[in-house]
Amino acid sequence: MTISREEQRFPTRNYPYRKGGARMAAPAGAVPPEANVLYRRVGGIDTLPRPMDAGELGRLDDPFGRLLRSGKPFPLTARQLIAAFDALDATADALPQQLVFLVADGGHIPWSLETDRLQRGFRFVIVRGKGDFLVLVSSSTLADSVADDAFLQIIGWDDTNKVFHFYERLTGTYFWAGMSSHALQPATRGKGPFDSHVNGATVMKELRAPWVHWHAPQAGINENALAPGDPLRNDPLFTSRVTAERMETEVMRPGIRRWNAARIARAVDADGAWNDVRHFLRQAVTDTTVNLATSETASHLIEDDTPLGPPLSFFLNRDTLFGTLGLEPDDPADADIVVPGLLYRQCLARHDVHRSDGSLRIEGDSHFAFLVPEPAFEDTQLIDALVLAGLLTRRFVAALTMTDFPNPVFSPRRAALLRFVPTVVKGPNVGEALEREFTEAVRAASAQQSNGADSPEREFLSNFETADFEAASRERIAQYLRQLKTGMDDPETVDGWFRLAEYRRRRFRRRKLAEFTLTTPLTNIPETAAALRMNALGRAEPAGIGEADETQSSQGETS
């Protein structure tokens, strides 16, 4: 395949540095694909790619699927794809609205001769729609290239079948990699695109302001990140880019809600049975995936007297506890945890914080300080929707979420409760049946434990059986926040928080979702350092026996 002059001149805009993701290249020995033929290769089902038959093509009722089966030549570059959608403007399939976003994990690092070789990870996200944005295109910034390294991936919403379809251009044609429901099936979970789209939804890791790696209002990805003479400076896609808050509010959150709503609508069958209950509840007690959050403070602006507020989601699950359950403090200032810039700068120096693409080293923290994994919106929104649908009660959700609540992510204690979730529940009220069967199983397990055992089962039961669970939960949260405030100015406490943040980043980096080495800052803390957790006094401490399990993968919560 011919490599363009632009690809030769700007190799750092290609994609070889990507660590994971939905690569579906045909294995050795496969027949070379034909042009203008849509192939399928669903990981876990299809050993080799094969052309899709007429019946399969007919079931692709998303806008991109309909485009591919229209009989017209396949648009093989991002620019051709845009033109193909533009040509639909006078038809029933018209998607006249287009937004272009730019994301790059090294996009806020200014270009210089020293950083010329830095693998910044530039890529466009182009969305098309009419009211709702139904097509999402993830593209290399080499928008006229057909080379495989100049990746082109498409996700389309099928409103007939209520699923997303996942496609990728490879070797001069397109491959269908599956649909949302494949993410939940044992044979295909964690395979192909579902190693990152682990629940079948679209993914935007940085789903909260200030959107650290995106072109955003707080920090743009601008010409100063590009080499002089880089034609991207004048590319219409680059010059028409819009900021990330629109990606969050107009594309990602509505798309996740749409898929979660479809799942819930199918949860209970015609016989009144709620099947695959664990597919839902694992998103309440485990981290099927995570988002990334940061402070609102640019790290290079932090001085000794700069107040730095770590994201509240580092300390607790704000979306579920405060949003779904309404357990937020009466005074919002009670939840303002702020550390002095001096202590944070000391942590940066002590732990040798830097960024790297694997070759070049960039001193300092991520562009916005204190980057940490947080509970994923696709998890928290699903739980919120299950409560609104009457399938989960607020008491049950509170009892689950308040189990080990100072550890909103990577909590083996909370994850241990998944084993008590039944696979199927039946009854006139399946929500009540689930709650009853779950609590009975937890009580039985607790009865077998020694007196005084500090177990997740007993913590859950204490939460669940408290008469006024809302008042009790609110008071526990208030006490915890007060304890956090007592440590804000203490060097040892802040250093513990920093080490805990790095431990959680380390857990994130082991997942396929961590596609780029520049996504998180790095430190001199060994990858093999002991596991940490936050205790109810707001202090980081070594994880207890049985709580240091590092084996959970991004799909590890699949039982």
Secondary structure, DSSP 8 states (H G I E B T S, - for coil): ----HHHHH-GGGSSTT--SS------TT-----TT--EE--TTT-SS-EE--HHHHHT--SHHHHHHTTSS----SHHHHHHHHHTTTTSTT---EEEEEEE-TTTTS---STTTT-----EEEEEEESSSEEEEEEEES-TT---TTS-EEEEEEETTTTEEEEEEEETTEEEEEEEGGGGGSTTTTTSGGGGTSTTSS---S--STT-TTB--SSS---GGGS-TT-GGGG-HHHHT---HHHIIIIIIHHHHHHHHHHHHHTTB-TTSEE--HHHHHHHHHS-SSEEEE--SSBGGG--TT-EE---GGGTS-HIIIIIIS----SSGGGG---EEHHHHHHHHHHTT-EEESSS-EEESS-SBS--EEEE-HHHHHHHHHHHHTTSS-HHHHHHHHTTTTT--SS-HHHHGGGGGS-S-EESSSHHHHHHHHHHHHHHHHHHTS-TT---HHHHHHHHHH-TTHHHHHHHHHHHHHHHHHHTTT-HHHHHHHHHHHHHHHHHHHTSTT---TTSS-B-SS-TT---EEE-TTS-EEE--TTS------TT----
